[in-house]
Amino acid sequence: MSTVTPPTDAGWWRDAVIYQVYVRSFADGNGDGIGDLAGVRAHLGYLKALGIDAIWFNPWYPSPLADGGYDVQDYRDIDPRFGTLDEAEQLIAEALELGIRTIIDIVPNHISDQHEWFRQALAAGPGSAARERFWFHPGRGENGDEMPTDWVSSFQGDTWTRTTNPDGTPGDWYLHLFTPEQPDLNWNHPDVRREHEDILRFWFDRGVAGVRIDSAALPVKDPAFPSLPVGTIAPGTHPHLDRDELHDIYRSWRAVADEYEGERVLVGEVWLDDAERFARYLRPDEMHTAFNFDFMTRPWSAQAMRASITRTLAEHAPVGAPATWVLSNHDITRPATRYGRADSSFAFDRKRFGTPTDAERGQRRARAAALLTAALPGSLYIYQGDELGLPEVELPREVIQDPMHYRSGGVDPGRDGCRVPLPWAGSTTPYGFGGEPWLPQPDGWAPFTVEAEDADAASTLNLYRRAIALRRSAQDLTAGALEWLELGADVIAFRRGDDFVSITNLGATPVPLPAHHEVLLSSAPLDAALPPDSTAWLALRAAPEHSAGVKQ
């Protein structure tokens, strides 16, 4: 086993730039059309040049891929399609040599139906100890033919699947808030708690700097299995969301993380509307940070985005946790497409085939949003390909693999459109990715390749590189508080520290720039005013830390 310790930089995660790698689609090192760890290792130099502080890997464990790897079969190994455990250890060490930490995904709510525990549970039969690690339950109705609850799946469709007894008769049902291939774990069972703490240690021992906790508000269930309440659900009373018992789990995880040197962090995927309930996960003895989904789903509107920024900072302030800023991820329509639509907000239940978008407007807004988020206080997440301005791909139905598509009856196009493999070089598919990609790349992606954008000083890639470099070099962007500036109803403008100002024009007419010493960076060409759908970073007066400023 390779043992490496991340450097001890106190609070490194508070303003880190973290790059999300969806391994299947990043780079293919062996030519089989599937991204792998060899592909990531070959491109660590690219990530170093981008300027990131850490990589967050989506699940890289052995998995039947019923849900893109979030159906984990074995947490202590690497899916052979991606490589080996030894390669993962080498990757962690090589990235650290470049100053890049590694964050991995843990999925506490469920495992794969091919996991050893679930296979044992099915084989052992009703009433067995092996089944107590899950939620097996008799059905309702005279013959037990009805599902035990009316709970709603996160992927649409049913939340219970009925088993078959060894003698061929219908048996108990088991709970799965996602697909039937992802049985939910019973977190009241000591084996479940002990196993996950051991998994954390397994990876921390190998130098991992943190874990991202998938569906972090879902693992604990009400064992009485009540029906979903009608109307408003009182905080803490939902039968399978945001239950108070969760906090004891994450306190124990934090205690494990704190055993290690190098500040190992916990990052929660917490979708909650209640600000006070959300903040509870970020208390000093629980998670370090949590994803900010509210901002990511807001439309291209100064009022909506500013309200989200204000709310986010207010949510985090009572517990002293840094905010996180992200424009997309492996589940969300890419910003270059989303921001070009008439409805530029995001909601899973509104995704449909054939939704028109203005590609040029989407690109302008995505670039502007990239600078806006990079200027906000807290940590910044970048989903692979957004730094290239990649658009969402509407895939033919016959190649879609995402269960969200099938469980919607084919209405929802699913999430595969943002998971299409990255273009690295060349003029035709596979654009330097490797073998024939597992999801087809569209024609016309040559301008989006890393090769093409690297050579173009005005490209989105080079915009991201400059923005990240300025985040690191400008003291006001690392330590300065945010102070709002009032420059119009369609403008988001704020000062950080004494010298730095960010201005985003979300309106339809140019906005005059305030008095300034230097334009540090802009998402679009400037004259005396800031064009619509653009952001500019300004230095109010000359200072040594601004010497890296670049006009664009």
C-alpha positions as semicolon CSV with decimal commas, in nm:
position;residue;x (nm);y (nm);z (nm)
1;M;0,000;0,000;0,000
2;S;0,124;0,345;-0,091
3;T;0,103;0,583;0,205
4;V;0,119;0,957;0,139
5;T;0,008;1,248;0,353
6;P;-0,138;1,565;0,201
7;P;0,045;1,881;0,305
8;T;-0,078;2,049;0,621
9;D;-0,216;2,377;0,491
10;A;-0,465;2,493;0,753
11;G;-0,800;2,567;0,594
12;W;-0,686;2,484;0,239
13;W;-1,042;2,383;0,154
14;R;-1,193;2,719;0,247
15;D;-1,103;2,885;-0,086
16;A;-0,984;2,587;-0,293
17;V;-1,052;2,537;-0,663
18;I;-1,172;2,180;-0,703
19;Y;-1,205;2,009;-1,042
20;Q;-1,460;1,731;-1,084
21;V;-1,342;1,431;-1,285
22;Y;-1,605;1,193;-1,421
23;V;-1,354;0,919;-1,498
24;R;-1,546;0,743;-1,778
25;S;-1,545;1,062;-1,981
26;F;-1,219;1,239;-1,896
27;A;-0,951;1,057;-2,100
28;D;-0,904;0,701;-2,226
29;G;-0,554;0,571;-2,166
30;N;-0,586;0,219;-2,310
31;G;-0,797;0,279;-2,622
32;D;-1,113;0,094;-2,521
33;G;-1,335;0,404;-2,539
34;I;-1,380;0,430;-2,162
35;G;-1,198;0,692;-1,958
36;D;-0,962;0,550;-1,699
37;L;-0,701;0,634;-1,437
38;A;-0,422;0,606;-1,693
39;G;-0,595;0,882;-1,889
40;V;-0,618;1,102;-1,581
41;R;-0,251;1,044;-1,493
42;A;-0,151;1,137;-1,848
43;H;-0,330;1,471;-1,814
44;L;-0,227;1,575;-1,464
45;G;-0,008;1,839;-1,627
46;Y;-0,318;1,990;-1,788
47;L;-0,487;2,012;-1,450
48;K;-0,175;2,162;-1,295
49;A;-0,167;2,428;-1,568
50;L;-0,535;2,501;-1,505
51;G;-0,436;2,591;-1,151
52;I;-0,662;2,368;-0,944
53;D;-0,606;2,266;-0,583
54;A;-0,788;1,931;-0,578
55;I;-0,961;1,671;-0,795
56;W;-1,296;1,529;-0,695
57;F;-1,350;1,186;-0,850
58;N;-1,697;1,047;-0,904
59;P;-1,718;0,683;-0,784
60;W;-1,430;0,482;-0,928
61;Y;-1,514;0,155;-0,753
62;P;-1,626;-0,175;-0,909
63;S;-1,988;-0,129;-1,015
64;P;-2,243;-0,280;-1,253
65;L;-2,303;0,083;-1,361
66;A;-2,679;0,072;-1,318
67;D;-2,644;0,436;-1,212
68;G;-2,312;0,553;-1,347
69;G;-2,108;0,404;-1,063
70;Y;-2,327;0,523;-0,776
71;D;-2,425;0,159;-0,731
72;V;-2,104;0,054;-0,555
73;Q;-2,010;-0,313;-0,541
74;D;-1,680;-0,287;-0,349
75;Y;-1,546;0,026;-0,179
76;R;-1,194;-0,111;-0,138
77;D;-1,106;-0,156;-0,503
78;I;-1,109;0,020;-0,841
79;D;-1,338;-0,077;-1,126
80;P;-1,120;-0,279;-1,368
81;R;-1,255;-0,067;-1,654
82;F;-1,076;0,227;-1,490
83;G;-0,761;0,055;-1,367
84;T;-0,632;-0,094;-1,043
85;L;-0,599;0,002;-0,680
86;D;-0,225;0,033;-0,731
87;E;-0,286;0,284;-1,013
88;A;-0,519;0,483;-0,788
89;E;-0,250;0,501;-0,521
90;Q;0,003;0,615;-0,780
91;L;-0,238;0,878;-0,911
92;I;-0,300;1,016;-0,560
93;A;0,076;1,039;-0,500
94;E;0,159;1,188;-0,842
95;A;-0,113;1,450;-0,807
96;L;0,016;1,546;-0,463
97;E;0,363;1,597;-0,610
98;L;0,199;1,861;-0,832
99;G;0,018;2,019;-0,538
100;I;-0,318;1,863;-0,624
101;R;-0,518;1,680;-0,357
102;T;-0,769;1,400;-0,421
103;I;-1,130;1,388;-0,304
104;I;-1,337;1,073;-0,359
105;D;-1,708;0,992;-0,353
106;I;-1,877;0,792;-0,077
107;V;-2,240;0,685;-0,120
108;P;-2,384;0,609;0,227
109;N;-2,750;0,579;0,133
110;H;-2,722;0,261;-0,072
111;I;-2,496;0,005;-0,235
112;S;-2,521;-0,213;-0,545
113;D;-2,747;-0,516;-0,548
114;Q;-2,429;-0,701;-0,650
115;H;-2,253;-0,605;-0,326
116;E;-2,161;-0,905;-0,110
117;W;-2,391;-0,788;0,170
118;F;-2,701;-0,776;-0,047
119;R;-2,630;-1,107;-0,215
120;Q;-2,598;-1,259;0,132
121;A;-2,926;-1,099;0,237
122;L;-3,118;-1,240;-0,057
123;A;-2,969;-1,586;-0,008
124;A;-3,036;-1,588;0,368
125;G;-3,406;-1,531;0,330
126;P;-3,676;-1,358;0,538
127;G;-3,599;-1,276;0,900
128;S;-3,225;-1,339;0,868
129;A;-2,956;-1,131;1,035
130;A;-2,807;-1,051;0,693
131;R;-3,127;-0,873;0,593
132;E;-3,112;-0,641;0,894
133;R;-2,847;-0,432;0,719
134;F;-3,116;-0,325;0,470
135;W;-3,485;-0,234;0,478
136;F;-3,677;-0,554;0,403
137;H;-4,045;-0,527;0,486
138;P;-4,370;-0,720;0,424
139;G;-4,604;-0,570;0,170
140;R;-4,943;-0,422;0,243
141;G;-5,272;-0,579;0,148
142;E;-5,416;-0,924;0,204
143;N;-5,138;-1,105;0,017
144;G;-4,863;-0,847;0,070
145;D;-4,893;-0,741;-0,294
146;E;-4,882;-0,368;-0,227
147;M;-4,564;-0,172;-0,160
148;P;-4,500;-0,099;0,208
149;T;-4,505;0,281;0,159
150;D;-4,605;0,550;-0,088
151;W;-4,259;0,707;-0,084
152;V;-4,142;0,872;-0,407
153;S;-3,818;0,773;-0,582
154;S;-3,550;1,030;-0,658
155;F;-3,548;0,878;-1,008
156;Q;-3,927;0,862;-1,046
157;G;-4,096;0,521;-1,035
158;D;-4,135;0,285;-0,739
159;T;-3,923;0,279;-0,422
160;W;-3,979;-0,087;-0,333
161;T;-3,904;-0,411;-0,514
162;R;-4,046;-0,747;-0,412
163;T;-3,819;-1,045;-0,360
164;T;-3,884;-1,410;-0,439
165;N;-3,849;-1,668;-0,161
166;P;-3,630;-1,979;-0,209
167;D;-3,945;-2,185;-0,269
168;G;-4,053;-1,953;-0,551
169;T;-4,327;-1,772;-0,363
170;P;-4,342;-1,389;-0,346
171;G;-4,140;-1,260;-0,051
172;D;-4,071;-0,937;0,132
173;W;-4,005;-0,603;-0,035
174;Y;-3,681;-0,404;-0,008
175;L;-3,643;-0,025;-0,013
176;H;-3,451;0,167;-0,279
177;L;-3,491;0,543;-0,306
178;F;-3,310;0,529;-0,640
179;T;-3,309;0,226;-0,875
180;P;-3,392;-0,135;-0,775
181;E;-3,021;-0,208;-0,828
182;Q;-2,940;0,030;-0,539
183;P;-3,087;-0,115;-0,215
184;D;-3,091;0,132;0,074
185;L;-2,881;0,056;0,381
186;N;-3,020;0,047;0,734
187;W;-2,813;0,300;0,927
188;N;-2,955;0,177;1,257
189;H;-2,739;-0,133;1,215
190;P;-2,391;-0,116;1,375
191;D;-2,233;-0,305;1,083
192;V;-2,331;-0,026;0,845
193;R;-2,181;0,246;1,064
194;R;-1,863;0,050;1,134
195;E;-1,814;-0,042;0,769
196;H;-1,829;0,316;0,648
197;E;-1,587;0,440;0,910
198;D;-1,348;0,165;0,802
199;I;-1,391;0,271;0,438
200;L;-1,297;0,628;0,529
201;R;-0,980;0,505;0,700
202;F;-0,898;0,278;0,404
203;W;-0,882;0,575;0,170
204;F;-0,737;0,829;0,413
205;D;-0,454;0,581;0,469
206;R;-0,385;0,605;0,096
207;G;-0,355;0,982;0,099
208;V;-0,705;1,091;0,000
209;A;-0,762;1,446;0,125
210;G;-1,138;1,429;0,157
211;V;-1,467;1,265;0,070
212;R;-1,772;1,398;-0,104
213;I;-2,083;1,248;0,057
214;D;-2,350;1,160;-0,198
215;S;-2,717;1,221;-0,111
216;A;-2,603;1,314;0,238
217;A;-2,949;1,398;0,375
218;L;-3,108;1,063;0,281
219;P;-2,947;0,767;0,468
220;V;-3,160;0,766;0,786
221;K;-3,518;0,637;0,759
222;D;-3,814;0,634;0,996
223;P;-3,839;0,262;1,083
224;A;-4,217;0,297;1,125
225;F;-4,242;0,363;0,749
226;P;-4,520;0,621;0,767
227;S;-4,693;0,760;0,461
228;L;-4,562;1,087;0,324
229;P;-4,745;1,372;0,497
230;V;-4,983;1,579;0,287
231;G;-4,881;1,943;0,243
232;T;-4,597;2,107;0,432
233;I;-4,369;1,867;0,619
234;A;-4,234;1,998;0,949
235;P;-3,852;2,017;0,967
236;G;-3,697;1,691;1,085
237;T;-4,018;1,488;1,043
238;H;-3,978;1,369;0,684
239;P;-3,960;0,987;0,689
240;H;-3,645;0,966;0,477
241;L;-3,496;1,315;0,435
242;D;-3,292;1,532;0,672
243;R;-3,365;1,335;0,985
244;D;-3,194;1,450;1,304
245;E;-3,018;1,117;1,355
246;L;-2,796;1,194;1,055
247;H;-2,586;1,437;1,254
248;D;-2,459;1,166;1,487
249;I;-2,334;0,978;1,181
250;Y;-2,146;1,275;1,040
251;R;-1,997;1,363;1,377
252;S;-1,846;1,016;1,385
253;W;-1,713;1,064;1,031
254;R;-1,561;1,398;1,129
255;A;-1,390;1,230;1,423
256;V;-1,234;0,980;1,181
257;A;-1,119;1,258;0,948
258;D;-0,968;1,449;1,238
259;E;-0,751;1,149;1,327
260;Y;-0,537;1,225;1,019
261;E;-0,282;1,491;0,937
262;G;-0,332;1,722;0,644
263;E;-0,689;1,839;0,712
264;R;-0,904;1,567;0,555
265;V;-1,238;1,722;0,460
266;L;-1,602;1,613;0,439
267;V;-1,808;1,768;0,160
268;G;-2,182;1,705;0,165
269;E;-2,431;1,680;-0,119
270;V;-2,717;1,837;0,075
271;W;-3,028;1,947;-0,117
272;L;-3,240;2,138;0,138
273;D;-3,456;2,450;0,116
274;D;-3,449;2,517;0,489
275;A;-3,147;2,741;0,559
276;E;-3,128;2,661;0,929
277;R;-3,150;2,286;0,870
278;F;-2,884;2,311;0,597
279;A;-2,643;2,495;0,827
280;R;-2,663;2,216;1,085
281;Y;-2,458;1,991;0,859
282;L;-2,177;2,249;0,866
283;R;-2,132;2,282;1,238
284;P;-1,765;2,265;1,345
285;D;-1,784;1,897;1,442
286;E;-1,962;1,779;1,125
287;M;-1,895;1,853;0,757
288;H;-1,645;2,111;0,640
289;T;-1,848;2,227;0,338
290;A;-2,162;2,141;0,141
291;F;-2,258;2,198;-0,220
292;N;-2,455;2,512;-0,300
293;F;-2,727;2,388;-0,531
294;D;-2,949;2,693;-0,496
295;F;-2,715;2,919;-0,693
296;M;-2,657;2,657;-0,963
297;T;-3,030;2,625;-1,038
298;R;-3,111;2,999;-1,054
299;P;-3,201;3,163;-1,388
300;W;-2,989;3,426;-1,561
301;S;-3,130;3,711;-1,358
302;A;-2,950;3,967;-1,144
303;Q;-3,225;3,962;-0,884
304;A;-3,238;3,582;-0,863
305;M;-2,861;3,531;-0,857
306;R;-2,793;3,808;-0,608
307;A;-3,066;3,675;-0,381
308;S;-2,902;3,332;-0,394
309;I;-2,557;3,473;-0,316
310;T;-2,698;3,669;-0,023
311;R;-2,886;3,369;0,106
312;T;-2,585;3,139;0,070
313;L;-2,350;3,367;0,260
314;A;-2,612;3,417;0,531
315;E;-2,665;3,040;0,566
316;H;-2,297;2,975;0,619
317;A;-2,215;3,268;0,845
318;P;-2,364;3,131;1,172
319;V;-2,144;2,820;1,160
320;G;-1,834;2,984;1,013
321;A;-1,827;2,754;0,712
322;P;-1,716;2,871;0,367
323;A;-1,969;2,877;0,086
324;T;-1,918;2,665;-0,225
325;W;-1,987;2,785;-0,578
326;V;-2,055;2,560;-0,874
327;L;-2,225;2,607;-1,211
328;S;-2,282;2,242;-1,301
329;N;-2,186;1,881;-1,235
330;H;-2,238;1,533;-1,376
331;D;-2,615;1,562;-1,319
332;I;-2,689;1,915;-1,440
333;T;-2,738;2,063;-1,788
334;R;-2,417;2,241;-1,885
335;P;-2,423;2,621;-1,838
336;A;-2,326;2,695;-2,200
337;T;-2,658;2,539;-2,301
338;R;-2,871;2,618;-1,996
339;Y;-2,802;2,990;-2,000
340;G;-2,899;3,013;-2,368
341;R;-3,255;2,893;-2,308
342;A;-3,569;3,096;-2,252
343;D;-3,591;2,931;-1,910
344;S;-3,230;2,939;-1,791
345;S;-3,305;2,795;-1,447
346;F;-3,270;2,423;-1,377
347;A;-3,504;2,161;-1,238
348;F;-3,484;1,786;-1,295
349;D;-3,857;1,751;-1,356
350;R;-3,850;2,005;-1,640
351;K;-3,583;1,842;-1,856
352;R;-3,721;1,760;-2,200
353;F;-3,591;1,666;-2,544
354;G;-3,574;1,939;-2,808
355;T;-3,554;2,238;-2,575
356;P;-3,415;2,520;-2,794
357;T;-3,111;2,721;-2,692
358;D;-2,921;3,020;-2,828
359;A;-2,569;2,878;-2,839
360;E;-2,388;3,212;-2,871
361;R;-2,582;3,371;-2,588
362;G;-2,527;3,061;-2,375
363;Q;-2,151;3,081;-2,430
364;R;-2,138;3,451;-2,341
365;R;-2,333;3,397;-2,023
366;A;-2,139;3,087;-1,922
367;R;-1,813;3,282;-1,949
368;A;-1,959;3,568;-1,748
369;A;-2,093;3,328;-1,485
370;A;-1,752;3,162;-1,458
371;L;-1,591;3,492;-1,359
372;L;-1,879;3,584;-1,130
373;T;-1,851;3,261;-0,930
374;A;-1,471;3,271;-0,924
375;A;-1,487;3,613;-0,756
376;L;-1,717;3,505;-0,472
377;P;-1,581;3,417;-0,126
378;G;-1,549;3,044;-0,064
379;S;-1,444;2,740;-0,265
380;L;-1,502;2,693;-0,636
381;Y;-1,595;2,368;-0,813
382;I;-1,544;2,318;-1,186
383;Y;-1,706;2,027;-1,369
384;Q;-1,479;1,883;-1,636
385;G;-1,542;2,043;-1,974
386;D;-1,701;2,361;-1,843
387;E;-1,357;2,520;-1,866
388;L;-1,381;2,449;-2,242
389;G;-1,731;2,593;-2,272
390;L;-1,869;2,254;-2,377
391;P;-2,241;2,256;-2,456
392;E;-2,490;1,992;-2,346
393;V;-2,526;1,712;-2,604
394;E;-2,872;1,586;-2,696
395;L;-2,800;1,218;-2,754
396;P;-2,999;0,974;-2,966
397;R;-3,236;0,778;-2,745
398;E;-3,079;0,448;-2,840
399;V;-2,741;0,535;-2,683
400;I;-2,869;0,685;-2,356
401;Q;-2,771;0,480;-2,050
402;D;-2,897;0,699;-1,765
403;P;-3,175;0,534;-1,557
404;M;-3,347;0,871;-1,514
405;H;-3,438;0,855;-1,883
406;Y;-3,588;0,507;-1,868
407;R;-3,769;0,553;-1,537
408;S;-3,938;0,864;-1,676
409;G;-4,090;0,661;-1,956
410;G;-3,851;0,819;-2,204
411;V;-3,971;1,176;-2,141
412;D;-3,661;1,295;-1,955
413;P;-3,344;1,298;-2,172
414;G;-3,147;1,208;-1,860
415;R;-2,802;1,323;-1,755
416;D;-2,579;1,163;-2,017
417;G;-2,574;1,482;-2,225
418;C;-2,326;1,639;-1,983
419;R;-2,123;1,318;-1,955
420;V;-2,006;1,294;-2,317
421;P;-1,627;1,229;-2,330
422;L;-1,398;1,533;-2,346
423;P;-1,236;1,653;-2,670
424;W;-0,860;1,689;-2,639
425;A;-0,723;1,737;-2,990
426;G;-0,788;1,698;-3,362
427;S;-1,076;1,781;-3,594
428;T;-1,289;1,467;-3,575
429;T;-1,416;1,225;-3,314
430;P;-1,276;1,090;-3,084
431;Y;-1,088;1,424;-3,063
432;G;-0,791;1,269;-2,887
433;F;-1,001;1,107;-2,616
434;G;-0,876;0,756;-2,696
435;G;-1,083;0,477;-2,848
436;E;-1,437;0,512;-2,981
437;P;-1,611;0,692;-2,691
438;W;-1,870;0,510;-2,481
439;L;-2,105;0,799;-2,555
440;P;-2,084;0,955;-2,902
441;Q;-1,926;1,299;-2,936
442;P;-2,100;1,540;-3,175
443;D;-1,955;1,667;-3,500
444;G;-1,830;2,023;-3,477
445;W;-1,646;1,994;-3,147
446;A;-1,303;2,075;-3,298
447;P;-1,313;2,439;-3,171
448;F;-1,375;2,306;-2,818
449;T;-1,069;2,081;-2,801
450;V;-0,799;2,155;-2,545
451;E;-0,555;2,179;-2,837
452;A;-0,758;2,448;-3,014
453;E;-0,840;2,648;-2,702
454;D;-0,485;2,635;-2,571
455;A;-0,372;2,818;-2,885
456;D;-0,647;3,083;-2,863
457;A;-0,571;3,359;-2,612
458;A;-0,940;3,454;-2,598
459;S;-1,068;3,099;-2,540
460;T;-1,278;2,991;-2,247
461;L;-0,995;2,765;-2,131
462;N;-0,754;3,055;-2,109
463;L;-1,020;3,266;-1,938
464;Y;-1,047;3,000;-1,667
465;R;-0,670;2,975;-1,633
466;R;-0,636;3,351;-1,582
467;A;-0,927;3,366;-1,341
468;I;-0,786;3,086;-1,124
469;A;-0,440;3,244;-1,128
470;L;-0,585;3,577;-1,014
471;R;-0,787;3,406;-0,739
472;R;-0,459;3,279;-0,601
473;S;-0,247;3,591;-0,649
474;A;-0,490;3,870;-0,553
475;Q;-0,503;3,901;-0,175
476;D;-0,848;4,061;-0,189
477;L;-0,987;3,745;-0,352
478;T;-0,857;3,521;-0,076
479;A;-0,923;3,733;0,230
480;G;-1,148;4,022;0,134
481;A;-1,509;4,035;0,252
482;L;-1,788;4,097;0,002
483;E;-1,948;4,441;-0,016
484;W;-2,235;4,497;-0,260
485;L;-2,218;4,786;-0,508
486;E;-2,538;4,929;-0,656
487;L;-2,489;4,979;-1,030
488;G;-2,838;4,902;-1,158
489;A;-3,119;4,648;-1,133
490;D;-2,963;4,419;-1,396
491;V;-2,612;4,428;-1,253
492;I;-2,439;4,215;-0,989
493;A;-2,146;4,416;-0,860
494;F;-1,938;4,381;-0,547
495;R;-1,609;4,478;-0,393
496;R;-1,369;4,231;-0,232
497;G;-1,123;4,397;0,003
498;D;-0,988;4,743;-0,085
499;D;-0,901;4,711;-0,452
500;F;-1,096;4,437;-0,629
501;V;-1,437;4,482;-0,796
502;S;-1,640;4,229;-0,996
503;I;-1,924;4,352;-1,221
504;T;-2,163;4,125;-1,413
505;N;-2,410;4,275;-1,661
506;L;-2,717;4,051;-1,685
507;G;-2,923;4,312;-1,869
508;A;-2,977;4,404;-2,234
509;T;-2,778;4,730;-2,252
510;P;-2,413;4,818;-2,180
511;V;-2,321;4,933;-1,829
512;P;-2,063;5,209;-1,776
513;L;-1,760;5,095;-1,579
514;P;-1,685;5,277;-1,255
515;A;-1,354;5,457;-1,216
516;H;-1,071;5,203;-1,196
517;H;-0,699;5,167;-1,243
518;E;-0,694;4,846;-1,445
519;V;-0,915;4,583;-1,605
520;L;-0,778;4,264;-1,460
521;L;-0,991;4,030;-1,666
522;S;-1,314;4,032;-1,863
523;S;-1,531;3,767;-2,021
524;A;-1,588;3,978;-2,334
525;P;-1,405;4,261;-2,514
526;L;-1,453;4,599;-2,345
527;D;-1,457;4,963;-2,449
528;A;-1,585;5,221;-2,203
529;A;-1,873;5,001;-2,094
530;L;-1,949;4,644;-1,995
531;P;-2,153;4,468;-2,267
532;P;-2,463;4,261;-2,187
533;D;-2,400;3,906;-2,062
534;S;-2,045;3,973;-1,950
535;T;-1,831;4,013;-1,638
536;A;-1,531;4,233;-1,570
537;W;-1,282;4,226;-1,284
538;L;-1,138;4,567;-1,200
539;A;-0,850;4,690;-0,987
540;L;-0,940;5,020;-0,826
541;R;-0,580;5,125;-0,778
542;A;-0,234;4,999;-0,857
543;A;-0,096;4,734;-0,624
544;P;0,189;4,479;-0,653
545;E;-0,046;4,182;-0,616
546;H;-0,228;4,290;-0,929
547;S;0,074;4,264;-1,154
548;A;-0,065;3,939;-1,299
549;G;-0,370;4,120;-1,438
550;V;-0,451;4,056;-1,804
551;K;-0,675;4,263;-2,025
552;Q;-0,898;4,069;-2,259
